[in-house]
Amino acid sequence: MSRILSVLIAVPLALLALPPAALADGERDHDRARAALRAGEVLPLSTILERVAQQQSGQVLEVELERDHGRWIYELKLLQGSGALVKLEVDARDGRVLRRKGDGDAANRRR
């Protein structure tokens, strides 16, 4: 019985330790993204959003900046006026749309 009680106490305590660790990873990601911006490896988000708005209408729901195979990629989710959800992958260095996926899009395009 005491072994079960120990587990019941230990598991919640271990779970309490997880959020700060996750936060620390998020802070490191944020620091890496900021360093990439300062180094000129990525365009500012405002520039990316302006370029995307020229090509694609919709309300921006979510933006992520990720490193994928050595290249910085902005991932955007847009909600179009029709209600369709569009996902874009944009090269963070030059603003080119690399991939578009969305409702009503017959083909996923990758450039």
C-alpha distances in whole Angstrom, upper triangle without the diagonal:
4,5,5,6,9,10,11,13,14,16,18,19,20,22,24,25,27,30,31,31,33,35,36,37,39,41,42,43,45,47,48,49,51,52,54,56,57,58,60,58,57,59,58,56,59,61,59,59,62,63,61,62,66,64,62,61,58,56,53,50,48,49,47,48,47,48,49,50,52,53,52,52,52,50,51,50,53,54,57,59,59,55,55,52,54,52,54,53,56,57,56,59,62,61,61,59,58,56,56,54,54,54,58,58,59,59,57,59,58,61
4,5,5,6,9,10,10,12,14,16,17,18,20,22,23,25,28,29,29,31,33,34,35,37,39,40,41,43,45,46,48,49,50,52,54,55,56,58,56,55,57,56,54,57,60,58,58,61,62,60,61,65,64,61,61,58,55,53,49,47,48,46,47,46,47,48,49,51,52,51,51,51,49,51,50,53,53,57,59,59,55,55,52,53,51,53,53,55,56,55,58,61,60,60,59,57,56,56,54,54,55,58,59,60,59,57,59,58,60
4,5,5,6,9,10,10,12,15,15,16,18,20,21,23,26,28,27,29,31,32,33,35,37,38,39,41,42,43,45,47,48,49,52,53,54,56,53,53,55,54,52,55,58,55,55,59,60,58,59,63,61,59,59,56,53,51,47,45,46,44,45,43,44,45,46,48,49,48,48,48,47,48,48,51,52,55,57,57,53,53,50,51,49,51,50,52,53,52,55,58,57,58,56,54,53,53,51,52,52,56,56,57,56,54,56,55,57
4,5,5,6,9,10,11,13,14,15,17,19,20,22,25,27,26,28,30,31,32,34,36,37,38,40,42,43,44,46,47,49,51,52,53,55,52,52,54,52,51,54,56,54,53,57,58,55,57,60,59,57,56,53,51,48,45,43,44,42,43,42,43,44,45,47,48,47,47,47,45,46,45,48,49,52,55,54,50,50,47,49,47,49,48,51,52,51,54,57,55,56,54,53,51,51,49,49,50,53,53,55,54,52,54,53,56
4,5,5,6,9,10,12,13,14,16,17,19,21,24,25,26,27,29,31,32,33,35,36,38,39,41,42,44,45,47,48,50,51,53,54,52,51,53,52,50,53,55,53,53,57,58,55,57,60,59,57,56,53,50,48,44,43,43,42,43,42,43,44,46,47,49,47,47,47,45,46,45,48,49,52,55,54,51,50,48,49,47,49,49,51,52,51,54,57,55,56,55,53,52,52,50,50,50,54,54,56,55,53,55,54,56
4,5,5,6,9,11,11,12,14,16,17,19,22,23,23,25,27,28,29,31,33,34,35,37,39,40,42,43,44,46,48,49,50,52,50,49,51,50,49,51,54,52,52,56,56,54,56,59,58,56,56,52,50,47,44,42,42,40,41,40,41,42,44,45,46,45,45,45,44,45,45,48,48,52,54,54,51,50,47,48,46,48,47,49,50,49,52,55,54,55,53,52,50,51,49,49,50,54,54,55,54,52,54,53,55
4,5,5,6,9,10,10,12,14,15,17,20,22,21,23,25,26,27,29,31,32,33,35,37,38,39,41,42,44,46,47,48,50,47,47,49,48,46,49,51,49,49,53,54,51,53,56,55,53,53,50,47,44,41,39,39,37,39,37,38,39,41,42,44,43,42,42,41,42,42,45,45,49,51,51,48,47,44,45,43,45,44,46,47,46,49,52,51,52,50,49,47,47,45,46,47,50,50,52,51,48,50,49,52
4,6,6,7,9,10,11,13,15,17,19,21,22,23,25,26,27,29,31,32,33,35,37,38,39,41,43,44,46,47,48,50,48,47,49,47,45,48,51,49,48,52,53,50,52,55,54,52,51,48,45,43,39,38,39,37,38,37,39,40,42,43,44,43,42,42,40,41,40,43,44,48,50,50,46,45,43,44,42,44,44,46,47,46,49,52,51,52,50,48,47,47,45,45,46,49,50,51,50,48,50,49,52
4,6,6,7,9,10,11,13,15,18,19,20,22,23,25,26,28,29,31,32,34,35,37,38,40,41,43,44,46,47,49,47,46,48,46,45,47,50,48,48,52,53,50,52,55,55,52,52,48,46,43,40,38,38,37,38,37,38,40,42,43,44,42,42,42,40,41,41,44,44,48,50,51,47,46,44,45,43,45,44,46,47,46,49,52,50,52,50,49,47,47,46,46,47,50,51,52,52,49,51,50,52
4,6,5,6,9,10,11,13,16,17,17,19,21,22,23,25,27,28,30,31,33,34,36,37,38,40,42,43,44,46,44,43,45,44,43,46,48,46,46,50,51,49,50,54,53,51,50,47,45,42,38,36,37,35,36,35,36,37,39,40,41,40,40,40,38,40,39,43,44,47,50,50,46,46,43,43,41,43,42,44,45,43,46,49,48,49,48,47,45,46,44,45,46,49,49,51,50,47,49,48,50
4,5,5,6,9,10,11,14,16,16,17,20,21,22,23,25,27,28,30,31,32,34,36,37,38,40,42,43,44,42,41,43,42,40,43,46,43,43,47,48,46,47,51,50,47,47,44,41,39,35,33,34,32,33,32,33,34,36,37,39,37,37,37,35,36,36,39,40,44,46,46,43,42,39,40,38,40,39,41,42,41,44,47,45,46,45,43,42,42,40,41,42,46,46,47,46,44,45,44,47
4,5,5,6,9,10,12,14,15,16,18,20,21,22,24,26,27,28,30,32,33,34,36,37,39,41,42,43,41,40,42,41,39,41,44,42,42,46,47,44,46,49,49,46,46,42,40,37,34,32,32,31,32,31,33,35,37,38,39,37,37,36,34,35,35,38,39,42,44,45,41,41,38,39,37,39,38,40,41,40,43,46,45,46,44,43,42,42,40,40,41,45,45,47,46,44,45,44,47
4,5,5,7,9,12,13,14,15,17,18,20,22,23,24,26,27,29,30,32,33,35,36,38,39,41,42,41,40,42,40,39,41,44,42,42,46,47,45,47,50,49,47,47,44,41,38,35,33,33,31,32,31,33,35,37,37,38,37,37,36,35,36,36,39,40,44,46,47,43,43,40,41,38,40,39,41,42,40,43,46,45,46,45,44,43,43,42,42,43,47,47,49,48,45,47,45,47
4,5,5,7,10,11,11,13,15,16,17,19,21,22,24,25,27,28,30,31,32,34,36,37,38,40,38,37,39,38,37,40,42,40,40,44,45,43,45,48,47,45,45,42,40,37,33,31,31,29,30,29,30,31,33,34,35,34,34,34,33,34,34,37,39,42,45,45,42,41,38,39,36,37,36,38,39,37,40,43,42,44,42,41,40,40,39,40,41,45,45,47,45,42,44,42,44
4,5,5,8,10,10,11,14,15,16,18,20,21,22,24,25,27,28,30,31,33,34,36,37,39,37,36,37,36,34,37,40,38,38,41,42,40,42,45,44,42,42,39,36,33,30,28,28,26,27,27,28,30,32,33,34,32,32,31,30,31,31,34,35,39,41,42,38,38,34,35,33,35,34,36,37,35,38,41,40,41,40,39,37,38,36,37,38,42,42,44,42,40,41,40,42
4,6,7,8,10,11,12,14,16,17,18,20,22,23,24,26,27,29,30,32,33,35,36,38,36,35,37,35,34,36,39,37,37,41,42,40,42,45,45,42,42,39,36,33,30,28,28,26,28,27,29,31,33,34,34,32,32,32,31,32,32,35,36,39,42,43,39,39,35,36,34,35,35,36,37,35,38,41,40,42,40,40,39,39,38,38,39,43,43,45,44,41,43,42,43
4,6,6,7,9,11,12,13,15,16,18,19,21,22,24,25,27,28,30,31,33,34,36,34,33,35,34,33,35,38,36,37,40,41,40,41,45,44,42,42,39,36,33,30,28,28,25,26,25,27,29,31,31,32,30,31,30,30,31,32,35,36,40,42,43,40,39,36,36,34,35,34,35,36,34,36,40,39,40,39,38,38,38,37,38,40,43,43,45,44,41,42,40,42
4,6,5,6,9,10,11,12,14,16,17,18,20,21,23,24,26,27,29,31,32,33,31,31,32,31,30,33,35,33,34,37,38,36,38,41,41,39,39,36,33,30,27,24,24,22,23,22,24,25,28,28,29,27,27,27,26,28,28,31,33,37,39,40,37,36,32,33,30,31,30,32,32,31,33,36,35,37,36,35,34,35,33,34,36,40,39,41,40,37,38,37,38
4,5,5,6,9,10,10,12,14,15,16,18,20,21,22,24,26,27,28,30,32,30,29,30,29,27,30,32,31,31,34,36,34,35,39,39,36,36,33,30,27,24,22,22,20,21,21,23,25,28,28,28,26,26,25,24,25,26,29,30,34,37,38,34,34,30,31,28,29,29,30,31,29,32,35,33,35,34,33,33,33,32,33,35,38,38,40,39,36,37,36,37
4,5,5,6,9,10,10,12,14,15,16,18,20,21,22,24,26,27,28,30,29,28,30,28,27,30,32,31,31,35,36,35,36,40,39,38,38,35,32,29,26,23,23,21,21,21,23,25,28,27,28,26,26,26,25,27,28,31,32,36,39,40,37,36,33,33,30,31,30,30,31,29,31,34,33,35,35,34,34,35,34,35,37,41,40,42,41,38,39,37,38
4,5,5,6,9,10,11,13,14,15,17,19,20,21,23,25,26,27,29,27,27,29,28,27,30,32,30,31,35,35,34,36,39,39,37,38,35,32,29,26,23,22,20,20,19,20,23,25,25,26,24,24,24,24,26,27,30,32,36,39,40,37,36,32,32,29,30,28,29,29,27,30,33,32,34,33,33,32,33,33,34,36,40,39,41,39,36,37,35,36
4,5,5,6,9,10,11,12,14,15,17,18,20,21,23,25,26,27,25,24,26,25,24,27,29,27,28,31,32,31,33,36,35,34,34,31,29,25,23,20,19,16,17,16,18,20,23,23,23,21,22,21,21,22,23,27,29,32,35,36,33,32,28,28,25,26,25,26,26,25,27,30,29,31,30,29,29,30,29,30,32,36,35,38,36,33,33,32,33
4,5,5,6,9,10,10,12,14,15,16,18,20,21,22,24,26,24,23,25,23,22,25,27,26,26,30,31,30,32,35,35,33,33,31,28,24,22,19,18,16,16,17,18,21,24,24,24,21,22,21,21,22,23,26,28,32,35,36,33,32,29,29,26,26,25,26,26,24,27,30,29,31,30,30,30,30,30,31,33,37,36,39,37,34,34,33,34
4,5,5,6,9,10,10,12,14,15,16,18,20,21,22,24,23,22,25,23,23,26,28,27,28,31,32,31,33,36,36,35,35,33,30,27,25,21,20,17,17,17,18,21,23,22,23,21,22,21,22,24,25,29,31,34,37,39,36,35,31,31,28,28,26,26,26,24,26,29,29,31,31,30,30,32,32,33,35,39,38,40,38,35,35,33,34
4,5,5,6,9,10,11,12,14,15,17,19,20,21,23,21,20,23,22,21,24,26,25,26,29,30,29,31,34,34,32,33,31,29,25,23,19,18,15,14,13,14,17,19,19,19,18,18,19,19,21,23,26,29,32,36,37,34,33,29,28,25,25,23,23,23,21,23,27,26,28,28,27,27,28,28,30,33,36,35,37,35,32,32,30,31
4,5,5,6,9,10,11,12,14,15,17,18,20,21,19,18,20,19,18,21,23,22,22,26,27,26,28,31,31,29,30,28,25,21,20,16,15,12,12,12,14,17,19,19,19,16,17,16,17,18,20,23,26,29,32,34,31,30,26,25,22,22,21,21,21,19,22,25,24,26,25,25,25,26,26,28,30,34,33,35,33,30,30,28,29
4,5,5,6,9,10,10,12,14,15,16,18,20,19,18,20,18,18,21,23,22,23,26,27,27,29,32,32,31,31,29,27,23,22,18,16,14,13,14,15,19,21,20,20,17,18,18,19,20,22,25,28,31,34,36,33,32,29,28,25,24,23,23,22,20,22,25,25,27,27,27,27,29,29,31,33,37,35,38,36,33,32,31,31
4,5,5,6,9,10,10,12,14,15,16,18,17,17,19,18,18,22,23,22,24,27,28,27,30,32,32,31,32,31,28,25,23,20,17,14,13,12,13,16,19,17,17,15,17,17,19,21,23,27,29,33,36,38,35,34,30,29,25,24,22,22,21,19,20,24,24,26,26,26,27,28,29,31,34,37,36,38,36,32,32,29,30
4,5,5,6,9,10,11,12,14,15,17,15,14,16,16,16,19,20,19,21,24,24,24,26,29,29,28,29,27,25,21,20,17,14,11,9,9,10,13,16,15,14,12,13,14,15,17,20,23,26,29,32,34,32,30,26,25,22,21,18,18,18,15,17,21,20,23,23,22,23,25,25,27,30,33,32,34,32,28,28,26,26
4,5,5,6,9,10,11,12,14,15,14,13,15,13,13,17,18,17,19,22,23,22,25,27,28,27,28,26,24,20,19,16,13,11,9,10,12,16,18,17,16,13,14,13,15,17,19,22,25,28,31,33,31,30,26,25,22,21,19,18,18,15,17,20,20,22,23,23,24,25,26,28,31,34,32,35,33,29,29,27,27
4,5,5,6,9,10,11,12,14,14,13,15,14,15,18,20,19,21,24,24,25,27,29,30,29,30,29,27,23,23,19,16,14,12,12,13,17,19,17,16,14,16,16,18,20,23,26,29,32,35,37,35,33,30,28,25,24,21,20,19,16,17,21,21,24,25,25,26,28,29,31,34,37,35,38,36,32,31,29,29
4,5,5,6,9,10,10,12,11,11,14,14,15,18,19,18,20,23,23,23,26,28,28,28,30,29,27,23,23,19,16,13,10,10,10,14,15,13,13,11,13,14,16,19,22,25,28,31,34,36,34,32,29,27,24,22,19,18,17,14,15,18,19,21,22,22,24,26,27,29,33,35,33,36,33,30,29,26,26
4,5,5,6,9,10,11,9,8,11,10,11,14,15,14,17,19,20,20,22,25,25,25,26,25,23,20,20,16,13,10,7,8,9,13,15,13,12,9,11,11,14,16,19,22,25,28,31,33,31,29,26,24,21,19,16,15,14,11,12,15,16,18,19,19,21,23,24,27,30,33,31,33,31,27,26,24,23
4,5,5,6,9,10,10,9,11,10,11,14,15,15,17,20,20,21,23,25,26,26,27,26,25,21,21,18,15,13,10,12,13,17,19,16,15,12,14,14,16,18,21,24,27,29,32,35,33,32,28,26,23,21,19,17,16,13,14,17,17,20,21,22,24,26,27,29,33,35,33,36,34,30,29,27,26
4,5,5,6,9,9,9,12,12,14,17,17,17,20,22,22,23,26,27,28,28,30,29,28,24,25,21,18,16,13,13,13,16,18,15,14,12,15,15,19,21,24,27,30,32,35,38,36,34,31,29,26,23,21,19,17,13,13,17,18,21,23,23,25,27,29,31,35,37,35,38,35,32,30,27,26
4,5,5,6,5,6,9,10,12,15,15,15,18,20,19,20,23,25,25,26,28,27,26,23,23,20,16,14,11,11,10,14,15,12,11,9,12,13,16,18,22,24,28,30,33,35,34,32,29,26,23,20,18,15,13,10,10,13,15,17,19,19,22,24,26,29,32,35,32,35,32,28,27,24,23
4,5,5,6,5,6,7,10,12,12,12,15,17,17,18,21,22,23,24,26,25,24,21,22,19,16,14,11,13,13,16,18,15,13,10,12,12,16,18,21,23,27,29,32,34,33,31,28,25,23,20,18,15,13,10,9,12,13,17,19,20,22,24,26,28,32,34,32,34,32,29,27,24,23
4,5,8,8,9,10,13,15,14,16,18,20,20,22,24,25,26,27,29,29,27,24,25,23,19,18,15,16,16,19,20,17,16,14,16,16,20,21,25,27,30,32,35,38,36,35,32,29,27,24,21,19,17,13,12,15,17,20,22,23,26,28,30,32,36,38,36,38,36,32,30,28,26
4,6,8,10,11,15,17,16,17,20,21,21,22,25,26,27,28,30,30,29,26,27,24,21,19,15,16,15,18,18,15,14,12,16,17,20,22,26,28,32,34,37,39,38,36,33,30,27,24,21,18,16,13,11,14,16,19,22,22,25,27,30,33,36,38,36,38,35,32,30,27,25
4,5,7,9,13,14,13,14,17,18,17,19,22,23,24,25,27,28,27,24,26,23,19,18,14,15,15,17,18,15,13,11,14,15,19,20,24,26,29,31,34,36,35,33,31,28,25,22,19,16,13,10,8,10,13,16,19,19,22,25,28,30,34,36,33,35,33,29,27,24,22
4,7,10,12,15,13,13,17,18,17,18,22,22,23,24,26,26,26,23,24,21,17,16,12,12,11,13,14,11,9,8,11,12,16,18,22,24,28,30,33,35,34,32,28,25,22,19,16,13,10,8,6,9,12,14,16,17,20,22,25,28,31,33,31,33,30,26,24,21,19
4,7,9,11,10,9,13,15,14,15,18,19,19,20,23,23,22,19,21,18,14,13,9,11,11,13,15,12,9,7,9,9,13,15,19,21,24,26,29,31,30,28,25,22,19,16,14,11,8,5,4,8,9,12,14,15,17,20,22,25,28,30,28,30,28,24,22,20,18
4,6,8,6,7,10,11,11,13,15,16,17,18,20,21,20,17,19,17,14,13,11,13,14,16,18,16,13,10,10,10,13,14,18,19,23,24,27,29,29,27,24,21,19,16,14,11,9,6,6,7,7,11,13,15,18,19,22,24,28,29,27,30,27,24,22,20,19
4,5,5,7,9,10,11,13,14,16,18,18,19,19,18,16,18,16,12,13,11,14,15,18,20,18,15,12,12,10,14,14,17,18,22,23,26,28,28,26,24,21,19,16,15,12,12,8,9,10,10,13,15,17,19,20,23,24,28,30,28,31,29,26,24,22,21
4,5,5,6,9,10,10,12,14,16,16,17,16,15,12,14,12,9,10,9,13,15,17,20,19,16,12,11,8,11,11,14,15,18,20,22,25,24,23,20,18,16,14,13,11,11,9,11,12,10,13,14,16,17,18,20,21,24,27,25,28,27,24,22,21,21
4,5,5,6,9,10,11,13,15,15,15,15,14,12,15,14,11,13,13,16,19,21,24,22,19,16,15,12,14,13,15,15,18,19,21,24,24,23,21,19,18,16,16,13,14,11,13,13,11,14,15,18,19,19,22,23,25,27,26,29,28,25,24,23,22
4,5,5,6,9,10,11,13,14,15,16,16,14,17,16,13,15,14,17,18,20,23,21,18,15,14,12,14,13,16,16,19,20,22,25,25,24,22,19,18,15,15,12,12,10,11,10,8,11,13,16,18,18,21,22,25,27,25,28,27,24,22,21,20
4,5,5,6,9,10,11,12,13,14,14,12,14,13,11,12,11,14,16,17,20,19,15,12,11,8,11,10,13,13,17,18,20,23,22,21,19,16,14,11,11,8,9,7,9,9,6,9,10,13,14,15,18,19,22,24,22,25,23,20,19,18,17
4,5,5,6,9,10,10,11,11,10,9,12,12,10,12,13,16,18,20,23,22,19,15,13,10,11,9,11,11,14,15,17,20,20,18,16,14,13,11,12,10,12,11,13,12,9,11,11,14,15,15,17,18,20,22,21,24,23,21,19,19,19
4,6,5,7,9,10,11,12,12,11,15,15,14,16,16,19,21,23,25,24,21,18,16,13,15,13,15,13,16,16,18,21,21,20,19,16,16,14,15,12,14,13,14,12,10,12,12,16,17,17,19,20,22,24,22,25,24,22,21,21,20
4,5,5,7,9,11,13,14,13,16,16,14,16,16,19,20,21,23,23,19,16,14,12,14,12,15,14,17,16,19,21,22,20,19,16,15,12,13,10,11,11,12,10,7,8,9,13,15,14,18,19,21,22,20,23,22,20,18,18,16
4,5,5,6,8,10,11,10,13,13,12,14,15,17,19,20,22,22,19,16,13,11,11,9,11,10,13,13,16,18,18,16,15,12,12,9,10,9,11,12,14,12,8,9,8,11,12,11,14,15,18,19,17,20,19,17,15,16,15
4,5,5,6,8,9,10,13,14,14,17,18,20,23,23,26,26,22,20,17,14,14,12,12,10,12,12,13,16,17,16,15,13,13,12,14,12,15,15,17,15,11,12,11,15,15,14,16,16,18,19,18,21,21,19,18,19,19
4,6,8,11,13,13,17,18,17,20,20,23,25,25,27,27,23,21,19,16,17,15,16,13,15,14,16,18,19,18,17,15,16,14,15,13,16,16,17,15,11,12,12,15,16,15,17,18,20,20,18,21,21,20,18,19,18
4,7,10,13,13,17,17,17,19,20,22,23,23,25,26,22,20,17,15,15,13,14,12,14,13,15,16,18,16,15,12,13,11,13,12,14,16,17,14,11,10,9,13,13,11,14,14,17,17,15,18,17,16,14,15,15
4,7,10,11,14,15,15,17,19,21,23,23,26,26,23,21,17,15,14,11,11,9,10,9,11,13,14,12,12,9,11,10,12,12,15,17,19,17,13,12,10,13,12,10,12,12,14,14,13,16,16,15,14,16,16
4,7,9,12,14,15,18,20,23,25,25,28,29,25,23,20,17,16,12,11,8,8,6,8,10,12,11,11,10,12,12,15,15,18,19,22,20,16,16,14,17,16,13,14,13,14,14,14,18,18,17,17,19,20
4,6,9,12,13,17,19,22,25,25,28,29,25,23,19,16,14,11,9,5,5,4,6,9,9,9,9,8,11,12,15,15,19,19,22,21,17,17,15,18,16,13,14,12,13,14,15,18,19,18,18,20,21
4,6,9,11,15,18,21,24,25,28,29,25,22,19,16,14,10,8,5,5,6,8,11,10,11,10,10,12,13,16,16,20,19,23,22,18,19,17,19,18,15,15,14,15,17,17,21,22,20,21,22,23
4,6,8,11,14,17,20,21,25,25,22,19,16,12,11,7,6,5,7,9,12,14,12,12,10,10,10,11,13,14,17,16,20,19,16,17,15,17,16,14,14,14,15,18,18,22,21,19,20,21,22
4,7,11,14,17,20,21,25,26,23,20,17,13,11,8,5,6,7,10,13,15,12,12,9,10,10,12,14,15,18,18,22,22,18,19,17,19,17,15,15,14,15,18,19,22,22,20,21,22,23
4,7,10,13,17,18,22,22,20,16,14,10,8,6,5,7,10,13,16,18,15,14,11,11,9,10,12,13,16,15,19,20,17,18,16,17,16,15,14,14,16,20,19,23,22,19,20,20,22
4,7,10,13,15,19,19,16,13,10,7,6,5,7,9,12,15,19,20,18,17,13,12,10,10,10,10,13,12,15,17,14,15,14,15,15,14,15,16,18,21,20,23,22,19,19,19,20
4,6,10,12,16,16,14,10,8,6,5,7,9,12,16,19,22,23,21,19,16,14,11,11,10,10,12,11,14,16,14,16,14,15,14,15,16,17,20,23,22,24,23,19,19,18,19
4,7,10,13,13,10,7,6,5,6,9,12,15,19,21,25,26,24,22,19,17,13,12,10,9,10,8,11,14,12,14,14,14,15,16,17,19,23,25,23,26,24,20,20,18,18
4,6,10,10,8,6,5,6,8,11,14,17,21,24,27,28,26,24,20,18,14,13,10,10,10,9,12,15,14,15,15,14,14,16,17,20,23,26,24,26,24,20,19,17,18
4,7,6,5,4,6,9,11,14,17,21,24,27,30,31,29,27,23,21,17,15,12,12,10,10,11,15,15,16,16,14,15,18,19,22,26,28,26,27,25,21,20,17,17
4,5,5,6,7,10,11,15,17,21,24,26,30,31,29,26,23,20,16,14,11,11,10,11,13,15,15,15,15,12,13,16,17,21,24,26,24,25,22,18,17,14,15
4,6,8,10,13,14,18,21,24,28,30,33,34,32,29,26,23,19,17,13,14,12,13,14,16,17,17,16,14,15,18,20,23,27,29,26,27,23,20,18,15,15
4,7,10,13,15,19,22,25,29,31,34,35,34,31,27,24,21,18,15,14,11,12,12,15,16,16,17,15,17,20,22,25,29,31,28,29,26,22,21,17,16
4,6,10,12,16,19,22,26,27,31,32,31,28,25,22,18,15,12,10,8,8,8,11,12,13,13,12,14,17,19,23,26,28,25,27,24,20,18,15,14
4,7,10,13,17,19,23,25,29,30,29,26,23,20,16,13,10,9,6,5,7,10,11,12,12,12,14,16,19,21,25,27,25,26,24,20,18,16,15
4,6,10,13,16,20,21,25,26,25,22,19,16,12,10,6,6,5,5,8,10,9,10,10,9,10,13,15,18,21,24,21,23,20,17,15,13,13
4,6,10,13,16,18,22,23,22,20,16,14,10,8,6,5,6,6,9,11,9,10,9,10,11,12,14,16,20,22,20,22,20,17,16,14,14
4,7,10,14,16,20,21,19,17,13,11,7,6,5,6,9,9,13,14,11,12,10,10,9,10,11,13,16,19,17,20,18,15,14,13,15
4,6,10,12,16,17,16,14,10,8,6,5,7,8,11,11,15,15,12,13,10,12,10,10,10,11,14,17,16,19,18,15,15,15,16
4,7,10,13,14,12,10,7,6,5,6,9,11,15,15,19,19,15,16,13,14,12,10,10,9,12,15,14,18,17,15,16,16,18
4,6,10,11,10,8,6,5,6,8,11,13,16,17,20,20,16,16,13,15,13,11,10,9,11,14,13,17,17,15,16,18,19
4,7,8,6,6,5,6,9,11,15,16,20,21,24,23,20,20,17,18,16,13,12,10,10,13,14,17,18,17,18,20,22
4,5,5,5,6,7,11,13,16,18,21,22,25,24,20,20,17,19,17,13,13,10,10,11,12,16,17,17,18,20,22
4,5,7,9,11,14,16,20,21,25,26,29,27,23,23,20,23,20,17,16,13,12,13,15,18,20,20,21,24,26
4,6,9,11,15,17,21,22,26,27,30,29,25,24,21,23,20,17,15,12,10,10,13,16,18,19,21,23,26
4,6,10,13,16,20,22,25,26,30,29,25,24,21,23,20,16,14,11,9,11,13,16,19,19,21,23,25
4,6,10,13,17,19,23,24,27,26,23,22,18,19,16,13,11,7,5,7,10,13,15,15,17,19,22
4,7,10,14,16,20,21,24,24,20,19,16,17,14,11,8,6,6,9,10,14,14,13,15,18,20
4,7,10,13,16,18,21,20,17,16,12,13,10,7,6,4,7,9,9,12,12,11,12,14,16
4,7,10,13,15,18,18,15,14,10,11,8,6,5,6,9,12,11,14,13,10,11,12,15
4,6,10,12,15,14,11,10,7,7,6,5,6,8,12,14,12,15,13,10,10,10,12
4,7,9,12,12,10,9,6,5,5,7,9,12,15,17,15,17,15,11,10,9,10
4,6,9,8,6,6,4,5,7,9,12,15,18,20,17,19,17,14,12,10,10
4,6,6,5,5,6,6,9,12,15,18,22,23,20,22,19,16,14,11,10
4,6,6,8,9,10,13,15,18,20,24,26,23,25,23,19,17,15,14
4,6,8,11,12,15,17,21,23,27,28,26,28,25,22,19,16,14
4,6,9,11,14,16,20,22,26,27,24,26,23,21,18,15,13
4,6,9,12,13,17,19,22,24,21,23,21,18,16,14,12
4,6,9,11,15,17,21,21,19,20,18,15,12,11,9
4,6,7,11,14,17,18,15,17,15,12,9,8,8
4,7,10,14,17,18,15,16,13,10,7,5,5
4,7,10,14,15,12,13,10,7,5,4,6
4,7,10,11,8,11,9,6,6,7,10
4,7,9,7,9,8,5,7,9,13
4,6,5,9,9,8,10,13,16
4,5,8,10,10,13,16,19
4,6,9,10,13,16,19
4,6,7,9,13,16
4,7,9,13,16
4,6,9,13
4,7,10
4,7
4
